[in-house]
Amino acid sequence: MYADEIRAFVPHDEQEATDKRIILEYIENYPDTVLTRENEYAHMTSSGFVVNADATKVLMAHHNIFKVWAWTGGHADGDPDFLTVALREAWEETGITHIRPLSTEIASLDVLPVWGHVKRGRYVAAHQHLNVSYLLVADEADGLTVREGENTDVAWLPAEKLTEITNEWQMDYVYLKLLDRARALLHRG
């Protein structure tokens, strides 16, 4: 069960320990809706932090709604296999079909705020994404495809300038810790 995978995650710091506790409490309190957007306050999402073979570049999409460079990912929409969700979203949002996991283990757990916005002509209230992250790798020579309606651009961004380019200060800590973890995995192998 997906809650067991989250329970097995070993937090690296106080932020992850706190977010893990909150996510598990939410799963316990809202078992029927936590995997779907039916739960308008908070729901499960999964993201893929995609790097190239030496983690000198990170694959990002320019998000339509928030107009920032961001990682790939999306709503679980009922699917309890978060790695599959992360891979599917990465494929769909970038056009690269040969993205693979650096590890099948959860790389990070984060409670991420989402500001209220309009999506497909409908207002979506501010809420929380209970996010499960995975480290993924792809070949930067593979062709990229913009997903119309989802993003306006897809590109390999230089890792050393990532937080300058993404310009989303509240995500800096997430991106930097995942970049460090991806590099550690690549250098171990």
C-alpha positions as CSV (number, residue, x, y, z in Angstrom):
1,M,0.0,0.0,0.0
2,Y,1.2,3.5,-0.8
3,A,1.0,4.6,2.9
4,D,3.6,1.8,3.7
5,E,6.0,3.3,1.2
6,I,5.6,6.7,2.8
7,R,6.1,5.2,6.2
8,A,9.3,3.6,5.0
9,F,10.8,6.9,3.8
10,V,13.6,8.0,6.1
11,P,13.5,11.8,6.5
12,H,16.8,13.7,6.1
13,D,15.8,16.7,8.2
14,E,13.1,18.3,10.3
15,Q,11.1,19.6,7.3
16,E,10.8,16.1,5.8
17,A,10.0,14.5,9.2
18,T,7.2,17.1,9.8
19,D,5.8,16.8,6.2
20,K,5.9,13.0,6.4
21,R,3.9,13.1,9.6
22,I,1.3,15.5,8.1
23,I,1.0,13.4,4.9
24,L,0.5,10.2,6.9
25,E,-2.1,11.9,9.2
26,Y,-4.0,13.2,6.1
27,I,-4.0,9.7,4.5
28,E,-5.4,8.3,7.8
29,N,-8.0,11.0,8.2
30,Y,-9.1,11.2,4.5
31,P,-8.6,7.7,3.1
32,D,-11.4,8.0,0.6
33,T,-10.4,11.3,-1.0
34,V,-6.7,11.9,-0.4
35,L,-5.7,10.4,-3.8
36,T,-8.2,12.6,-5.7
37,R,-8.8,16.2,-6.4
38,E,-12.2,15.6,-4.8
39,N,-10.4,16.6,-1.6
40,E,-10.1,20.3,-2.2
41,Y,-8.0,21.1,0.8
42,A,-5.1,18.7,0.2
43,H,-4.4,15.7,-2.0
44,M,-1.6,13.5,-3.2
45,T,0.7,14.4,-6.1
46,S,3.9,13.0,-7.4
47,S,6.8,14.7,-9.1
48,G,9.9,13.7,-11.0
49,F,13.1,15.6,-10.7
50,V,14.7,14.8,-14.0
51,V,18.5,15.2,-14.5
52,N,20.9,14.3,-17.3
53,A,23.5,11.6,-17.0
54,D,25.9,13.7,-14.9
55,A,23.3,15.9,-13.2
56,T,24.8,19.1,-14.8
57,K,21.3,19.8,-16.2
58,V,17.8,19.5,-15.0
59,L,14.8,19.0,-17.3
60,M,12.1,21.6,-16.6
61,A,8.8,22.8,-18.2
62,H,7.6,26.4,-18.3
63,H,4.3,26.1,-16.5
64,N,1.3,27.8,-18.2
65,I,-0.7,28.7,-15.0
66,F,2.1,30.1,-12.8
67,K,4.4,31.2,-15.6
68,V,7.6,29.7,-14.0
69,W,10.1,27.0,-14.9
70,A,9.1,23.9,-12.8
71,W,9.7,20.2,-12.4
72,T,7.4,17.7,-13.9
73,G,4.6,16.1,-11.9
74,G,0.9,15.9,-11.3
75,H,-2.1,14.7,-9.4
76,A,-2.4,11.0,-8.4
77,D,-6.0,11.1,-9.6
78,G,-6.7,7.8,-7.8
79,D,-3.5,6.0,-8.7
80,P,-1.6,4.8,-5.6
81,D,1.6,4.0,-7.6
82,F,3.4,7.4,-7.2
83,L,6.4,6.3,-9.2
84,T,4.2,5.5,-12.2
85,V,2.5,8.9,-11.8
86,A,5.8,10.7,-11.7
87,L,7.1,8.9,-14.8
88,R,3.8,9.4,-16.7
89,E,3.8,13.1,-16.0
90,A,7.5,13.5,-17.0
91,W,6.8,11.7,-20.3
92,E,3.6,13.7,-21.0
93,E,5.1,17.1,-20.0
94,T,8.4,16.8,-21.9
95,G,7.8,14.4,-24.8
96,I,10.8,12.2,-23.7
97,T,9.7,8.6,-23.4
98,H,13.0,7.2,-22.2
99,I,12.9,8.7,-18.8
100,R,13.8,6.2,-16.1
101,P,14.2,6.2,-12.3
102,L,17.6,6.8,-10.7
103,S,16.0,4.9,-7.8
104,T,12.6,3.4,-7.2
105,E,12.6,4.8,-3.7
106,I,11.0,8.0,-2.6
107,A,13.5,10.9,-2.8
108,S,11.5,13.4,-0.8
109,L,8.2,14.2,0.9
110,D,6.9,17.7,0.8
111,V,3.7,19.6,1.6
112,L,3.6,22.2,-1.1
113,P,1.2,25.2,-1.2
114,V,-0.7,25.9,-4.4
115,W,-2.2,29.4,-4.8
116,G,-5.8,29.8,-6.1
117,H,-5.9,29.9,-9.9
118,V,-8.1,29.4,-12.9
119,K,-7.6,26.1,-14.8
120,R,-9.6,25.3,-17.9
121,G,-12.0,28.2,-17.2
122,R,-12.7,27.0,-13.6
123,Y,-11.5,28.5,-10.4
124,V,-9.4,26.2,-8.2
125,A,-9.1,27.3,-4.6
126,A,-5.7,27.5,-2.8
127,H,-4.8,24.1,-1.4
128,Q,-1.9,21.8,-0.5
129,H,-0.2,19.2,-2.6
130,L,1.0,16.2,-0.5
131,N,3.9,15.5,-2.8
132,V,6.0,12.4,-3.2
133,S,9.1,13.0,-5.3
134,Y,11.3,10.7,-7.3
135,L,14.7,11.1,-9.0
136,L,14.6,10.4,-12.7
137,V,17.2,10.5,-15.4
138,A,17.0,11.1,-19.2
139,D,19.2,11.6,-22.2
140,E,19.5,15.2,-23.0
141,A,19.8,14.4,-26.7
142,D,16.2,13.1,-26.9
143,G,13.8,15.4,-28.5
144,L,11.6,17.6,-26.3
145,T,7.9,18.4,-27.0
146,V,5.8,21.2,-25.5
147,R,2.5,19.9,-24.1
148,E,0.0,22.5,-25.3
149,G,-2.3,23.6,-22.6
150,E,0.1,22.5,-19.9
151,N,3.4,24.3,-20.7
152,T,4.9,26.8,-23.1
153,D,8.4,25.4,-23.2
154,V,10.5,22.5,-22.2
155,A,14.3,22.7,-21.7
156,W,17.4,21.4,-20.0
157,L,18.4,24.0,-17.6
158,P,22.0,24.3,-16.2
159,A,22.0,22.8,-12.7
160,E,24.3,25.5,-11.3
161,K,21.9,28.3,-12.2
162,L,18.7,26.4,-11.6
163,T,17.2,28.5,-8.8
164,E,18.1,31.7,-10.6
165,I,16.1,30.5,-13.7
166,T,13.2,28.9,-11.9
167,N,12.6,32.1,-10.0
168,E,10.3,30.4,-7.5
169,W,11.9,31.0,-4.1
170,Q,9.6,28.7,-2.2
171,M,10.8,25.7,-4.4
172,D,14.5,26.4,-4.1
173,Y,15.1,24.1,-1.1
174,V,13.2,21.3,-2.8
175,Y,15.1,21.6,-6.1
176,L,18.5,21.9,-4.4
177,K,18.0,19.0,-2.0
178,L,16.9,16.8,-5.0
179,L,19.8,17.9,-7.1
180,D,22.2,17.0,-4.3
181,R,20.5,13.6,-3.9
182,A,20.6,12.9,-7.6
183,R,24.3,13.7,-7.7
184,A,24.9,11.4,-4.8
185,L,23.1,8.5,-6.5
186,L,25.0,9.1,-9.8
187,H,28.4,9.3,-8.1
188,R,27.7,6.2,-6.0
189,G,26.8,4.1,-9.2
